């Protein structure tokens, strides 16, 4: 995971590039069966989607301004 994140930072991966790459791998999975979309799930599990969103949108994963006050959450997994 560290290498994947380092790569994304080094090349300054954009959301569009990440989406295109995930689409290519998803299509490869669908060659086996139309329901395969594990690549997008794995990108989320590896925090790649979040990293790319943060790199391209500053300190937030929100893509556009959202009405209302920001919500700050702290916690820990059980």
Long-range contacts (C-beta under 8 A, 24 or more apart in sequence): 1-46, 1-47, 4-46, 4-48, 5-47, 5-48, 5-51, 8-48, 8-51, 8-52, 8-55, 9-51, 9-55, 12-55, 13-52, 13-55, 14-52, 14-56, 15-52, 15-53, 15-56, 15-63, 18-43, 18-48, 18-49, 18-52
